Amino acid sequence: MLSAASVSGPQWRNVYHLSEEQLQRLEEAENHMEMLDINNAESILMELLEGDSDCVPVLNNLGHMHGRYLSEWGKAIEYYERVLQIEPDNAWARDERRRYQRLLSYD
């Protein structure tokens, strides 16, 4: 017999120790981004950032939003640089920053 854990698949680890409320708000912001409701996504992310200015998932989402949805590559780079100040080995932030730096250099 399979246990419930083995059926549900791999579990995402909350390595940043976010509260349930933070996780829910972050998911809500991501859903708004997917629906192209950028104003509400940004409001939620900025509110979360006020509560924790070094919250890596929020900073990454802000970088993603500014780069992908707003084409504000310089602002995206700033957010990814903040992530890298906190976590120098963050491969996602490093790769995304590099991508937007290349796009900015073509501009």
Secondary structure as a PSIPRED ss2 file (coil, helix, strand):
# PSIPRED VFORMAT (PSIPRED V4.0)

   1 M C   1.000  0.000  0.000
   2 L C   1.000  0.000  0.000
   3 S C   1.000  0.000  0.000
   4 A H   0.000  1.000  0.000
   5 A H   0.000  1.000  0.000
   6 S H   0.000  1.000  0.000
   7 V H   0.000  1.000  0.000
   8 S H   0.000  1.000  0.000
   9 G C   1.000  0.000  0.000
  10 P C   1.000  0.000  0.000
  11 Q C   1.000  0.000  0.000
  12 W C   1.000  0.000  0.000
  13 R C   1.000  0.000  0.000
  14 N C   1.000  0.000  0.000
  15 V C   1.000  0.000  0.000
  16 Y C   1.000  0.000  0.000
  17 H C   1.000  0.000  0.000
  18 L C   1.000  0.000  0.000
  19 S C   1.000  0.000  0.000
  20 E H   0.000  1.000  0.000
  21 E H   0.000  1.000  0.000
  22 Q H   0.000  1.000  0.000
  23 L H   0.000  1.000  0.000
  24 Q H   0.000  1.000  0.000
  25 R H   0.000  1.000  0.000
  26 L H   0.000  1.000  0.000
  27 E H   0.000  1.000  0.000
  28 E H   0.000  1.000  0.000
  29 A H   0.000  1.000  0.000
  30 E H   0.000  1.000  0.000
  31 N H   0.000  1.000  0.000
  32 H H   0.000  1.000  0.000
  33 M H   0.000  1.000  0.000
  34 E H   0.000  1.000  0.000
  35 M C   1.000  0.000  0.000
  36 L C   1.000  0.000  0.000
  37 D C   1.000  0.000  0.000
  38 I H   0.000  1.000  0.000
  39 N H   0.000  1.000  0.000
  40 N H   0.000  1.000  0.000
  41 A H   0.000  1.000  0.000
  42 E H   0.000  1.000  0.000
  43 S H   0.000  1.000  0.000
  44 I H   0.000  1.000  0.000
  45 L H   0.000  1.000  0.000
  46 M H   0.000  1.000  0.000
  47 E H   0.000  1.000  0.000
  48 L H   0.000  1.000  0.000
  49 L H   0.000  1.000  0.000
  50 E H   0.000  1.000  0.000
  51 G H   0.000  1.000  0.000
  52 D C   1.000  0.000  0.000
  53 S C   1.000  0.000  0.000
  54 D C   1.000  0.000  0.000
  55 C C   1.000  0.000  0.000
  56 V H   0.000  1.000  0.000
  57 P H   0.000  1.000  0.000
  58 V H   0.000  1.000  0.000
  59 L H   0.000  1.000  0.000
  60 N H   0.000  1.000  0.000
  61 N H   0.000  1.000  0.000
  62 L H   0.000  1.000  0.000
  63 G H   0.000  1.000  0.000
  64 H H   0.000  1.000  0.000
  65 M H   0.000  1.000  0.000
  66 H H   0.000  1.000  0.000
  67 G H   0.000  1.000  0.000
  68 R H   0.000  1.000  0.000
  69 Y H   0.000  1.000  0.000
  70 L C   1.000  0.000  0.000
  71 S C   1.000  0.000  0.000
  72 E C   1.000  0.000  0.000
  73 W H   0.000  1.000  0.000
  74 G H   0.000  1.000  0.000
  75 K H   0.000  1.000  0.000
  76 A H   0.000  1.000  0.000
  77 I H   0.000  1.000  0.000
  78 E H   0.000  1.000  0.000
  79 Y H   0.000  1.000  0.000
  80 Y H   0.000  1.000  0.000
  81 E H   0.000  1.000  0.000
  82 R H   0.000  1.000  0.000
  83 V H   0.000  1.000  0.000
  84 L H   0.000  1.000  0.000
  85 Q H   0.000  1.000  0.000
  86 I H   0.000  1.000  0.000
  87 E C   1.000  0.000  0.000
  88 P C   1.000  0.000  0.000
  89 D C   1.000  0.000  0.000
  90 N C   1.000  0.000  0.000
  91 A H   0.000  1.000  0.000
  92 W H   0.000  1.000  0.000
  93 A H   0.000  1.000  0.000
  94 R H   0.000  1.000  0.000
  95 D H   0.000  1.000  0.000
  96 E H   0.000  1.000  0.000
  97 R H   0.000  1.000  0.000
  98 R H   0.000  1.000  0.000
  99 R H   0.000  1.000  0.000
 100 Y H   0.000  1.000  0.000
 101 Q H   0.000  1.000  0.000
 102 R H   0.000  1.000  0.000
 103 L H   0.000  1.000  0.000
 104 L H   0.000  1.000  0.000
 105 S H   0.000  1.000  0.000
 106 Y H   0.000  1.000  0.000
 107 D C   1.000  0.000  0.000
